Amino acid sequence: MTGKEFLNAVSNRGTDLLQIFLDILEETSSKYCVIGGLAVNAYTEPVVSLDLDMVIVAGELDKVIAASEAAGLKVQELEHSINLSAADSDLRIQIQTDPRYQDFLQRAEPHDVLGYKMHVAAAEDVLTGKVWAWSDNTRRKSKRHKDLADIVRLVESHPHLRENLPAELLPELD
């Protein structure tokens, strides 16, 4: 079973929402990068996630949203993200609208993640995003623990990243 087949089996084996969305990004010539757990998978041993967190160039969001709606995807706008979903897929696409992530786009590079070719934020940027998420005390404890686990995975695979961590996080790694 390929990584792509596995992800589709886990996400309900209905619509290949990830491929549909990657096709939308290509058709609209939108610059994007994957952040979050699936981005961590580009730099470490993969772990299954049903969330695809990404950033799209702010000026291209409207055309991506319009194309997503035209493709039949459900679009939900929240305070710091735009979420996309399909009725027959458990995968959730979360487009981050926090402007801090826009700088990640310029350093993103193509990677193969679970059989999908995607632009992924640089490892240092993925780590920064995970630290921001871990530091957000308004997030559920379970989400913050997952963020910490992703930070540990990144630092174990790329020890030089440890120097990018804030001092208050270092005791959590030991």
Buried (B, 14 or more C-beta within 10 A) or exposed (E): EEBBEBBBEBBBEEBBBBBBBBEBBEEBEBBBBBBBBBBBBBBBEBEEBBBBBBBBEEEBBEBBBEBBEEBEBEBEEEEEBBBBBBEEBEBBBBBBBEEEBBEBBEEBEEBEBBBBEBBBBBBBBBBBBBBBBBEEEEBEEEEBEBBBBBBBBBBEEBEEBBEBBEEEBEEEEE
